[in-house]
Structures are given as C-alpha cells and as structure tokens.
Amino acid sequence: MIRILIVEDEAILRQGFRQSLDFSRLGCQICGEARNGKEGLALIRQLHPDIVFTDLKMPVMDGLEMLRQSKETEQYEAVILTGYGEFSYAQEAISLQVAEYLLKPFNRKELEAVLIKLTERVRKKREQSNPMIPESIQVLMEIPAGCSAYVQSAAEWIGVHYAQRVTDEILAETLGVSADYLNRLFRRETGWTLHRYLNRYRIAQACLRILWGSEKIYEIAEQVGFSDYKYFFQVFTRLTGVSPTQYKKVQLSSAKKDAEADR
C-alpha cells in the first residue's frame, strides 16, 4: 500500500479528507494525521510516508518549515493544501520540490486526479529502485523496437492511465486519430490489439504488486483496472501460466533455484 500522511490543523478538514475517497481502491492508506508541522515532522520521520498532504499556515510549525526539515532526510511526494490568499506564500514551496497544489476547498475529483498521478509516480520510483524486475514481467510491458510515434505514444499513455477506465475511443481521441486507425496500426506493429496490450500491462503491474506488496489479490485486481475478478483471474493465468494465488510462490521458488545454480 502507498502510505499517506495528512498534516492539517482543522479537524473538520482532516475528517473530510478521510471520507472523501475510497483510498484502498487506489492502493493507498492513510497512515497518520498531524495537527501542525511539528507533529507532522515527527510522523514523517517515524512513518516514512510516500505522500504528504500539508496545509501551509499552522500553529507551532508551519507547513513550509516542516517540508524544509523533513526533505533533508526523507523521500516523499508533497502536496500543498492552500487557500486563495496563501498562493503567493505557496510559491516558496517550489524550491522544496512540491509535487502538486490543491486549492481549498477542493472536490473529490480534484483529489482523486492528484492521487492517481502521484501513486503512479511512487510506484515507478519503487520499480526503478528495485532493478530485479523479472524478465517475464518486463516482456509484458514492452512493445517491439522501431514502432511508429502513434504506437509509442499509445503505449506510453496506457502506462500512465492503465488503472483507469480505458477504451480505444478515449485513447484515440487523446492522440487525435480514429479508434479504428489506431487499433489497426497498433496491431500491425506489435501483434496485439490495444485491448490486449492494456491487459498485458495491467497483468504486469499486478505481478509487481503481488511480488512486492501486501495487498489481497482482489484488491490488486481493482488497483490495476479490472472490475471483474473472474476475468482478471482468467487473463492473469493465461499470460503467466499460473494463478494469481500461486504466482508469488512460483517466482520465489524460481529465484531461489537460479541463485543456487549461480553458486
């Protein structure tokens, strides 16, 4: 799970934040809450969150000072919660590598959009920090070398939006071409339809979460974009050769044998 910390001095806003989304559906959990920057700093050092949502003006220690002190040693994505009158003040946070700003009062869709963007960024950082991605997973995400710009752009778009509702029409409209043309082109150059590649990418992401995470299988299925668990099970088994529940055991056993063979 991706860990979220909320730093906000108003209790009603913290409560509203907690109740605004089904965070588990996005693969997130709220790991802690703080009423000011001092408490927030202590929790950042204790809990090591992946994403921190923080107000700016708070008693005891403000949000910027908390960011300054914690960013020296901790790696996380920071989101500033700011009001109209605080926007110029918020500009100071640019030097502290703040990822996003949310203008209060923000709505559910704005919060969800920011979370989708940042959770994907966190997961990519995790993948990059662990270079031992099995080749069997890497193959599912790759497209052949030398593909056209449209096909490469389609694959990149899927890599960012795979967990959302994706259709050929939505993707084609984003690239400014017709769905029929894009699907024919993608199939000619890769051997897969857009839908089949989307499923390959989603299953690759599910494999990574099974290997490196602690979520339940049905939660992972939802997180990578499958609303039907039975269909997820079928696609996963077809592409990997084993069921989702067997996958981690098989991979760990294979890695152990490879390590023993290298001795």
C-alpha positions as MATLAB code, in Angstrom:
seq = 'MIRILIVEDEAILRQGFRQSLDFSRLGCQICGEARNGKEGLALIRQLHPDIVFTDLKMPVMDGLEMLRQSKETEQYEAVILTGYGEFSYAQEAISLQVAEYLLKPFNRKELEAVLIKLTERVRKKREQSNPMIPESIQVLMEIPAGCSAYVQSAAEWIGVHYAQRVTDEILAETLGVSADYLNRLFRRETGWTLHRYLNRYRIAQACLRILWGSEKIYEIAEQVGFSDYKYFFQVFTRLTGVSPTQYKKVQLSSAKKDAEADR';
ca = [
       0.000    0.000    0.000;
       1.071    3.587   -0.643;
       1.147    5.459    2.669;
      -0.450    8.911    3.004;
       0.078   11.415    5.826;
      -2.304   14.350    6.391;
      -0.980   17.480    8.115;
      -3.828   19.932    8.731;
      -4.729   21.948   11.831;
      -8.506   21.905   11.262;
     -10.082   18.652   12.454;
     -13.116   19.013   10.194;
     -10.859   19.226    7.125;
      -8.900   16.144    8.181;
     -12.168   14.273    8.634;
     -13.442   15.448    5.241;
     -10.211   14.303    3.621;
     -10.511   10.817    5.134;
     -14.115   10.443    3.996;
     -13.686   11.898    0.512;
     -12.376    8.781   -1.250;
     -12.095    5.021   -1.031;
      -8.313    5.189   -0.670;
      -7.870    1.410   -0.685;
      -9.301    1.290   -4.214;
      -6.346    3.418   -5.322;
      -3.890    1.250   -3.444;
      -3.443    3.819   -0.666;
      -3.932    4.021    3.068;
      -3.862    6.971    5.459;
      -1.049    6.039    7.823;
      -1.280    9.080   10.093;
      -2.627   12.561   10.811;
      -0.990   15.610   12.378;
      -2.382   18.921   13.663;
       0.685   21.052   12.923;
       4.097   20.961   11.300;
       5.892   19.806   14.435;
       3.655   16.761   14.789;
       3.881   16.229   11.038;
       7.685   16.270   11.112;
       7.742   13.654   13.863;
       5.332   11.405   11.966;
       7.234   11.766    8.692;
      10.400   10.568   10.416;
       8.543    7.784   12.199;
       6.223    6.508    9.458;
       8.180    7.324    6.255;
       5.051    8.117    4.189;
       5.037    8.049    0.391;
       2.758   11.102    0.021;
       2.267   14.008    2.428;
      -0.697   16.389    2.142;
       0.011   19.502    4.166;
      -1.580   22.829    4.967;
       0.709   25.876    4.973;
      -0.362   28.082    7.850;
      -0.497   26.088   11.092;
       0.385   26.734   14.728;
       3.692   25.663   16.339;
       5.375   24.962   12.970;
       4.073   25.857    9.510;
       3.994   23.539    6.526;
       6.991   25.024    4.741;
       9.288   24.633    7.730;
       8.139   21.044    8.117;
       8.975   20.418    4.458;
      12.399   22.072    4.790;
      13.405   19.948    7.750;
      11.951   16.646    6.580;
      13.080   16.828    2.944;
      16.708   16.752    4.107;
      16.403   13.086    5.015;
      13.037   11.773    3.775;
      11.838   10.997    0.260;
       8.136   11.593   -0.363;
       5.735   13.387   -2.693;
       4.429   16.603   -1.112;
       1.039   18.146   -1.878;
       0.276   21.661   -0.624;
      -3.285   22.423    0.512;
      -3.638   26.162    0.007;
      -6.294   28.876    0.079;
      -6.622   31.811   -2.322;
      -4.800   34.214   -0.020;
      -1.914   31.818    0.511;
      -0.991   31.166   -3.108;
       1.944   33.585   -3.269;
       3.172   32.090    0.001;
       2.880   28.653   -1.563;
       5.288   29.614   -4.326;
       8.108   29.356   -1.802;
       7.480   25.623   -1.769;
       8.734   25.262   -5.350;
      12.326   25.040   -4.122;
      11.253   22.193   -1.836;
      10.153   20.073   -4.814;
       6.451   20.130   -4.015;
       4.672   17.787   -6.433;
       1.166   19.311   -6.529;
      -1.068   22.067   -5.149;
      -4.723   21.686   -4.205;
      -6.686   24.897   -3.825;
      -9.097   24.771   -0.881;
     -11.900   23.906   -0.947;
     -11.051   21.105   -3.396;
     -13.504   18.457   -4.541;
     -13.341   14.679   -4.765;
     -12.413   14.602   -8.457;
      -9.505   17.002   -7.971;
      -8.154   14.961   -5.073;
      -8.544   11.689   -6.959;
      -6.762   13.090  -10.026;
      -3.795   14.172   -7.906;
      -3.656   10.805   -6.126;
      -3.780    8.805   -9.357;
      -0.879   10.841  -10.720;
       1.238   10.599   -7.575;
       0.584    6.933   -6.804;
       1.817    6.066  -10.274;
       4.914    8.194   -9.703;
       5.586    6.449   -6.394;
       5.213    3.009   -7.966;
       7.574    3.870  -10.811;
      10.167    5.041   -8.286;
       9.782    1.767   -6.433;
      10.306   -0.183   -9.635;
      13.382    1.847  -10.526;
      14.849    1.337   -7.064;
      14.442   -2.419   -7.461;
      16.202   -3.345  -10.716;
      15.397   -7.047  -10.308;
      12.135   -6.956  -12.254;
      11.710  -10.471  -13.652;
      12.103  -10.630  -17.415;
       8.715  -12.359  -17.654;
       7.105   -9.178  -16.273;
       9.220   -6.794  -18.335;
       8.179   -8.582  -21.530;
       4.511   -7.958  -20.798;
       5.067   -4.174  -20.685;
       7.369   -3.809  -23.694;
       6.460   -3.132  -27.310;
       8.742   -4.013  -30.243;
      11.553   -1.608  -31.107;
      11.038    0.740  -34.056;
       7.299    1.311  -33.626;
       5.755    4.475  -35.031;
       5.237    7.588  -32.935;
       1.493    6.882  -32.613;
       2.082    3.365  -31.305;
       4.768    4.521  -28.881;
       2.502    7.327  -27.626;
      -0.386    4.884  -27.176;
       1.809    2.523  -25.137;
       3.103    5.403  -23.014;
      -0.455    6.655  -22.402;
      -1.542    3.190  -21.299;
       1.471    3.083  -18.972;
       0.124    6.134  -17.147;
      -3.644    5.516  -17.295;
      -3.918    1.704  -17.187;
      -5.662    1.713  -13.779;
      -8.476    3.930  -15.061;
     -11.323    3.203  -17.473;
      -9.611    2.883  -20.844;
     -11.298    2.438  -24.228;
      -9.938    2.564  -27.770;
     -12.030    5.683  -28.356;
     -10.684    7.571  -25.325;
      -7.087    6.749  -26.246;
      -7.527    7.582  -29.937;
      -9.193   10.894  -29.135;
      -6.249   11.786  -26.902;
      -3.864   11.182  -29.824;
      -6.096   12.904  -32.379;
      -6.776    9.899  -34.627;
      -9.666    7.500  -35.178;
     -10.012    4.435  -32.978;
     -10.105    2.071  -35.996;
      -6.916    3.545  -37.459;
      -5.024    3.441  -34.171;
      -6.084   -0.129  -33.405;
      -5.097   -1.370  -36.878;
      -1.751    0.412  -36.663;
      -1.056   -0.890  -33.147;
      -1.922   -4.462  -34.119;
       0.157   -4.335  -37.298;
       3.266   -3.094  -35.465;
       3.011   -5.034  -32.185;
       0.862   -8.075  -32.918;
      -1.680   -7.081  -30.253;
      -4.841   -5.022  -30.233;
      -4.908   -2.053  -27.878;
      -7.128   -4.005  -25.505;
      -4.768   -6.995  -25.406;
      -1.771   -4.746  -24.729;
      -3.730   -2.948  -21.995;
      -4.414   -6.324  -20.374;
      -0.735   -7.300  -20.661;
       0.331   -4.066  -18.973;
      -2.266   -4.417  -16.238;
      -1.211   -8.002  -15.507;
       2.457   -6.923  -15.378;
       1.555   -4.327  -12.774;
      -0.452   -6.921  -10.861;
       2.583   -9.237  -10.852;
       4.760   -6.497   -9.362;
       2.215   -5.780   -6.638;
       1.914   -9.482   -5.798;
       5.702   -9.825   -5.576;
       6.478   -6.621   -3.688;
       3.260   -5.664   -1.935;
       0.995   -6.994    0.777;
      -2.451   -6.315   -0.692;
      -5.039   -9.028   -1.215;
      -5.394  -10.379   -4.761;
      -8.872   -8.922   -5.290;
      -7.584   -5.506   -4.167;
      -4.726   -5.717   -6.659;
      -7.147   -6.626   -9.441;
      -9.127   -3.438   -8.788;
      -5.999   -1.319   -8.451;
      -4.716   -2.266  -11.911;
      -8.054   -1.661  -13.631;
     -10.032   -4.916  -13.543;
     -13.586   -4.558  -12.242;
     -14.367   -8.268  -12.779;
     -12.212  -10.539  -10.598;
     -13.118  -13.683  -12.563;
     -11.946  -12.058  -15.788;
      -8.748  -10.849  -14.063;
      -8.083  -14.419  -12.881;
      -8.539  -15.786  -16.418;
      -6.287  -13.173  -18.068;
      -3.617  -13.484  -15.361;
      -3.494  -17.285  -15.659;
      -3.349  -17.154  -19.467;
      -0.476  -14.649  -19.550;
       1.635  -16.022  -16.684;
       0.814  -19.720  -16.774;
      -0.171  -19.810  -13.091;
      -2.983  -18.408  -10.978;
      -2.546  -15.122   -9.074;
      -2.505  -17.018   -5.766;
       0.301  -19.319   -6.983;
       2.361  -16.624   -8.676;
       4.470  -15.341   -5.782;
       5.334  -18.835   -4.562;
       6.396  -19.914   -8.060;
       8.520  -16.791   -8.634;
      10.284  -17.046   -5.280;
      10.992  -20.724   -5.865;
      12.412  -19.977   -9.316;
      14.612  -17.172   -7.955;
      15.943  -19.488   -5.250;
      16.870  -22.142   -7.806;
      18.619  -19.550  -10.000;
      20.615  -18.291   -7.017;
      21.671  -21.824   -6.105;
      22.687  -22.540   -9.699;
      24.912  -19.435   -9.737;
      26.912  -20.535   -6.703;
];
